[in-house]
Amino acid sequence: MSAETARMTLKVYEVTRDGITRVLREEAPVKPLEQPENTHRFPPCACPLCKAEDR
């Protein structure tokens, strides 16, 4: 699926401790990136299980 045909919407809301939901930003269309920049990627996992796999 290319970025031209992919569809995604984003809606920002918060939920209070009492379970009340409040919309902070209404739904808005978002155009996905073809390839995320390196600065947008998560770093490698550093948990003991994943570190053991790297050895």
BASE-841587 format. One line per 3 residues: number of its first residue (from 0); for each residue z negated, x negated, y of N, C-alpha, C, CB. Coordinates in steps of 0.001 Angstrom, whole numbers, plus 524288, in hexadecimal, padded with zeros to 5 digits. Glycine has a CB too. Layout:
! residues N
NUM> Z X Y Z X Y Z X Y Z X Y; ...
END
This chain:
! residues 55
0> 80000 7FCAB 7FB61 80000 80000 80000 80000 7FC82 804D8 7FB2F 803C8 80002; 8036E 7FD6F 80854 803C7 7FA43 80D0E 8005B 7FC98 81158 80980 7F9D8 80EEB; 7FFB3 7F993 8156F 7FC9E 7FB6E 819EA 7FF34 80017 81C85 7FBDD 7F70A 81DE9
3> 80461 8007E 81BE2 80735 804DE 81E36 805D8 80A04 81B88 80D16 803E9 81DED; 804FD 809E8 81661 803EC 80EB6 8137C 7FE1F 80F9D 81292 806B8 80E96 80E50; 7FAE3 80B8D 81321 7F543 80C23 8124B 7F2ED 80F66 816B0 7F28A 806B8 811FA
6> 7EF2D 812AF 8154D 7EC90 815DB 81944 7E6B2 81532 818B4 7EE21 81BB4 818C9; 7E41C 814B8 81D13 7DE79 8142D 81D0E 7DC6B 81684 82226 7DCC9 80E51 81C6D; 7D809 81937 821D2 7D57B 81B24 8268B 7CFED 81917 8268F 7D596 82140 826D7
9> 7CDBE 818B2 82B1C 7C880 8169E 82BC5 7C561 81A6E 82F0F 7C89B 8111C 82E50; 7C0B5 81BBB 82D40 7BD2E 81F26 83020 7B7D7 81C89 8300B 7BCFC 824D6 82DB4; 7B582 81BDA 83493 7B07F 81930 83501 7AC43 81D37 835FB 7B096 8150A 8396A
12> 7A836 81CFD 832BE 7A3E4 8209F 8336C 79ECC 81DF6 831ED 7A4BC 82599 83025; 79A76 8205F 83361 79551 81E5B 831E1 79231 822C0 82F69 7925D 81C08 836AB; 78E9C 8214C 82C0E 78B39 82514 82977 785A1 8238B 82AAB 78C3D 82549 82368
15> 78295 82747 82CA6 77D1E 8263C 82DED 779CA 8265C 828FB 77B11 82A3B 831F2; 774F2 824D1 8296C 7714E 82501 824FB 770B3 82A87 822DE 76BF7 822E0 82694; 7717A 82E56 82642 770E9 833D1 824B8 775E0 83600 82231 76F78 8371B 82976
18> 779F5 832C5 821C8 77ECE 83475 81F58 78290 83720 82312 77D9F 83808 81AF6; 78174 836E0 82816 784ED 8393F 82BF4 78960 83575 82D1E 781E6 83AAF 8310E; 78E2A 83763 82CC4 792D1 83435 82DAC 794DC 83525 83326 79713 8356A 8299B
21> 79626 830E6 835D2 7984C 8313B 83B1D 79D32 82DDD 83B55 79433 82F72 83F53; 7A17D 8302F 83D0F 7A673 82D5F 83D79 7A65A 82A09 84263 7AB2E 83138 83D8F; 7A760 824F4 841C2 7A7AA 8216D 84639 7AD42 820E3 84834 7A57C 81C13 844C5
24> 7B10A 820F8 84487 7B69B 820D5 845DC 7B97B 82457 8421D 7B8D6 81B2D 845AC; 7BCC4 827B3 84438 7BFE1 82B2E 840F1 7C3D4 8280D 83DC7 7C2AE 82F50 8444B; 7C623 82AA7 839DE 7CA11 82812 836A1 7CE85 825FA 839F5 7CC30 82BD6 83280
27> 7D041 8214E 8389C 7D4A3 81EDE 83B5F 7D7FA 81BF9 83763 7D2AE 81B10 83FC6; 7DD1C 81C29 837EF 7E073 81945 83448 7DFDB 81368 83510 7E634 81ADD 834F6; 7E031 8108C 830C5 7DFAF 80ADD 830E3 7E451 8088E 82DED 7DA57 80907 82E72
30> 7E6EC 804CE 83042 7EB47 80234 82DA0 7E917 7FD73 82AB6 7EFAD 8008B 831A4; 7E99A 7FD60 82589 7E785 7F8F0 8228E 7EAB7 7F3FD 82373 7E766 7FA3D 81CBA; 7E837 7EF8E 822BB 7EAD4 7EA7F 82334 7EDEA 7E95C 81E3D 7E6D1 7E614 82446
33> 7F23D 7E6A4 81EC5 7F52D 7E4EB 81A2A 7F1E5 7E109 81719 7FA7F 7E270 81BBF; 7EFB3 7DD39 819DB 7EC78 7D92B 81770 7E7F1 7D807 81B2D 7EFC0 7D40C 8163C; 7E301 7D8BB 81977 7DE9F 7D7A5 81CFE 7DE68 7D1DD 81E8D 7D976 7D940 81A68
36> 7DCB4 7D0E3 82343 7DBFE 7CB7F 8250B 7D769 7C91E 82210 7DB0A 7CB42 82B18; 7D759 7C400 82199 7D314 7C168 81ECA 7CDC5 7C285 82136 7D3FE 7BB91 81EA5; 7CD9C 7C358 8264F 7C89C 7C470 828E1 7C696 7C9E7 82787 7C92D 7C3E4 82ED0
39> 7C9EF 7CD42 82546 7C857 7D28D 823D9 7C6A3 7D2F7 81E2A 7CCC2 7D653 824DE; 7C703 7CEC7 81B43 7C5B5 7CEDD 815B4 7BFF0 7CDB4 814DB 7C90F 7CAEC 812B4; 7BDCB 7CFE5 810A4 7B86C 7CEB6 80F39 7B822 7C92F 80D04 7B64E 7D2BC 80B3D
42> 7B3D3 7C671 80DE3 7B34A 7C13A 80B8C 7B281 7C1BD 805A5 7AEA5 7BE30 80E11; 7B347 7BD85 802B3 7B268 7BDC8 7FD13 7ACC2 7BF55 7FBE1 7B3B5 7B882 7FA82; 7AC07 7C201 7F790 7A6D0 7C3AD 7F5FF 7A372 7BEE9 7F4CA 7A715 7C75C 7F135
45> 79E8E 7BF05 7F66A 79B04 7BA9C 7F597 7968C 7BC08 7F1E3 798D1 7B8BF 7FAD0; 7970D 7C067 7EF06 792D7 7C1EA 7EB77 792BE 7BE25 7E6CE 7938C 7C7B0 7E994; 78E4D 7BDA0 7E42D 78DDA 7B9F4 7DFC8 791D4 7BAFA 7DB6F 78865 7BA37 7DD86
48> 79321 7BFE5 7DA63 796DA 7C120 7D644 79C4B 7BEFE 7D795 79718 7C70D 7D566; 79E17 7BFE7 7DC5B 7A33C 7BE05 7DDE6 7A357 7B817 7DE64 7A4DF 7C084 7E309; 79F16 7B5C1 7E038 79EE1 7B01A 7E0A2 79F4E 7AD98 7DB45 799DA 7AE63 7E355
51> 79CF3 7B012 7D742 79D2E 7AE07 7D1EC 7A2C4 7AE38 7CFD9 79981 7B123 7CE4E; 7A5D6 7B216 7D16F 7AB42 7B287 7CFAF 7AEAA 7AE48 7D205 7AD73 7B7D9 7D116; 7AD2D 7AC45 7D6AA 7B043 7A83B 7D946 7AF9C 7A2E5 7D6BB 7AEC1 7A7E7 7DEFB
54> 7ABA4 7A23E 7D3A8 7AA87 79D0D 7D14D 7AE1E 79BB8 7CD09 7A51D 79CCA 7CF44
END
